[in-house]
Every structure is written in structure tokens, then in C-alpha cells.
Amino acid sequence: MPAKEKKSYEELERELEDRRRTELQVQRQIALLRAINQVFREVPACRTEEEVAQLGLRVAEELSGSAIGFLGELNPEGRFDTTTLSKAGWAACTVPRPEADELLKNMPNRGINRIGLREGRSWIINDPATHPESVEKPAGHPAITSFLGVPLSFLGGVTGMGALAQQGGGYTPAGQQADGAPLAGFFLGLQRPRGGGKHRRASS
């Protein structure tokens, strides 16, 4: 019986790297399932839509290691209304609250925040300042150095989006789905008590 050939150092390194990658994927899936279960478990105890939204943002921030997040919907005119900014997001914002509330409503669909509304897919931007679609932010706007956007759908159409920002080291394609999934879970939890929603086309 022929003796087994010894594996080279490079082959062993590749095998170890494959195992690490597999273990990381398993850990991500476990964390993701726990996060989604947490959202659906805690949603019934929420008394208002704001509480539901804050729950979804908090879970998504914790899962992804993001500092801030927000959620919003397309209004009847097809423009964007930010419906909820996370508590951490408000803490990082120095724009006076009445002015911020005004700025966050009826926004045109432009800038890095709106790319996925047009294309219907999640997206990552780890260099917002140099991105060609970046627009000037008002004074006091939280600094954004990394960004993950997630289009939110109901009944087959994009009706809004959620976003996370400020993940240390930037967002990665490997974590893109897992990091954004709780936002989608929140949105479904919010739409059910509303009795559904209509797809609105994003305007420019």
C-alpha cells in the first residue's frame, strides 16, 4: 500500500484558511438568526412604530458593530422621508432638532444614501467623501466614513431603505447580507400591524 504523500506547507495553509472561513460563516449565520429572532420576539411588546424602529436599529447596530443607523420610507411623492434615526445617531448629530426634523423629510433621491433605492440592492461605500455621488452634508451632520444601505421591500416593491454607518474597518461583501438582515426583519414586523403598504417609485 503506497504511503500517503505529505502535504506541502502551502496546502496546509490553504486548508486552515478554508476552515477559518467556514467557521466565520457559521458564526455569522448563528449571530444573524439570533438577531432576527430577537427582533420578532420583542416586536409584540413595542407600543409604537418608533419603538419597533428603534429596536430594529439597535439590534442591527449591535450585530454589525455599527455606530449609527437610520430607517426611512418613500412618501406618496416618491421622495424620501427618514422615519427613524437611531439613538446613537441623534447623539452624534449636532444639528438643532427642529431643523434636523425638517431636513430629514421629503428629501430628493440623490447622494450615496439613495443608490439602492434606484437599483433595488444593498450597497457598501467605504469611502463616502470621494464617492462620485456624494453630496455636501449640512453642518452638524454626523461624520460618515463607512456606509451600508439596504433597500426595504414589501409585496414585491421597494418602499424604503435602512442604513448603517461607521463600522470599524469598513463593511465587507462577506458581512453585507448578515449586517443588513435585521433591518429587513424590522420592516416586515412594522408592515404587518399596518396591514401592508404600497410600492412607491423613487423620484429624483
Solvent accessible surface area in square Angstrom, and as a share of the most:
residue,aa,sasa,rsa
1,M,234,1.05
2,P,123,0.78
3,A,96,0.74
4,K,192,0.82
5,E,161,0.72
6,K,196,0.83
7,K,110,0.47
8,S,48,0.31
9,Y,156,0.59
10,E,104,0.46
11,E,71,0.32
12,L,85,0.42
13,E,72,0.32
14,R,144,0.52
15,E,61,0.27
16,L,78,0.39
17,E,75,0.34
18,D,77,0.40
19,R,149,0.54
20,R,125,0.46
21,R,116,0.42
22,T,76,0.44
23,E,104,0.47
24,L,88,0.44
25,Q,104,0.46
26,V,76,0.44
27,Q,111,0.49
28,R,69,0.25
29,Q,97,0.43
30,I,77,0.39
31,A,37,0.29
32,L,15,0.08
33,L,105,0.52
34,R,172,0.63
35,A,7,0.06
36,I,46,0.23
37,N,87,0.45
38,Q,41,0.18
39,V,1,0.00
40,F,71,0.30
41,R,159,0.58
42,E,55,0.25
43,V,23,0.13
44,P,108,0.68
45,A,85,0.66
46,C,32,0.19
47,R,206,0.75
48,T,73,0.43
49,E,87,0.39
50,E,85,0.38
51,E,59,0.26
52,V,12,0.07
53,A,4,0.03
54,Q,28,0.12
55,L,9,0.05
56,G,0,0.00
57,L,0,0.00
58,R,101,0.37
59,V,4,0.02
60,A,0,0.00
61,E,22,0.10
62,E,114,0.51
63,L,45,0.22
64,S,9,0.06
65,G,50,0.48
66,S,12,0.07
67,A,52,0.40
68,I,15,0.08
69,G,2,0.02
70,F,27,0.11
71,L,2,0.01
72,G,1,0.01
73,E,26,0.12
74,L,4,0.02
75,N,14,0.07
76,P,105,0.66
77,E,118,0.53
78,G,3,0.03
79,R,71,0.26
80,F,0,0.00
81,D,31,0.16
82,T,7,0.04
83,T,62,0.36
84,T,8,0.04
85,L,21,0.10
86,S,3,0.02
87,K,156,0.66
88,A,43,0.33
89,G,0,0.00
90,W,55,0.19
91,A,89,0.69
92,A,49,0.38
93,C,22,0.13
94,T,106,0.62
95,V,15,0.08
96,P,83,0.52
97,R,133,0.49
98,P,105,0.66
99,E,90,0.41
100,A,5,0.04
101,D,59,0.31
102,E,134,0.60
103,L,79,0.39
104,L,40,0.20
105,K,98,0.42
106,N,73,0.37
107,M,38,0.17
108,P,38,0.24
109,N,7,0.04
110,R,139,0.51
111,G,5,0.04
112,I,4,0.02
113,N,31,0.16
114,R,10,0.03
115,I,14,0.07
116,G,0,0.00
117,L,12,0.06
118,R,118,0.43
119,E,93,0.42
120,G,41,0.39
121,R,120,0.44
122,S,36,0.23
123,W,7,0.03
124,I,44,0.22
125,I,8,0.04
126,N,69,0.35
127,D,84,0.43
128,P,8,0.05
129,A,97,0.75
130,T,106,0.62
131,H,44,0.20
132,P,127,0.80
133,E,64,0.29
134,S,38,0.24
135,V,53,0.30
136,E,169,0.76
137,K,72,0.31
138,P,61,0.38
139,A,101,0.78
140,G,28,0.27
141,H,65,0.29
142,P,16,0.10
143,A,75,0.58
144,I,38,0.19
145,T,89,0.52
146,S,3,0.02
147,F,5,0.02
148,L,0,0.00
149,G,0,0.00
150,V,16,0.09
151,P,21,0.13
152,L,2,0.01
153,S,55,0.35
154,F,30,0.13
155,L,145,0.72
156,G,84,0.81
157,G,9,0.09
158,V,27,0.16
159,T,7,0.04
160,G,0,0.00
161,M,0,0.00
162,G,0,0.00
163,A,1,0.01
164,L,0,0.00
165,A,5,0.04
166,Q,48,0.21
167,Q,32,0.14
168,G,72,0.70
169,G,90,0.87
170,G,11,0.10
171,Y,6,0.02
172,T,63,0.37
173,P,114,0.72
174,A,78,0.61
175,G,1,0.01
176,Q,36,0.16
177,Q,146,0.65
178,A,9,0.07
179,D,8,0.04
180,G,3,0.03
181,A,20,0.16
182,P,0,0.00
183,L,0,0.00
184,A,41,0.32
185,G,6,0.06
186,F,5,0.02
187,F,3,0.01
188,L,69,0.35
189,G,4,0.04
190,L,9,0.04
191,Q,4,0.02
192,R,156,0.57
193,P,103,0.65
194,R,92,0.33
195,G,71,0.68
196,G,20,0.19
197,G,29,0.28
198,K,160,0.68
199,H,101,0.45
200,R,86,0.31
201,R,196,0.72
202,A,28,0.21
203,S,42,0.27
204,S,116,0.75
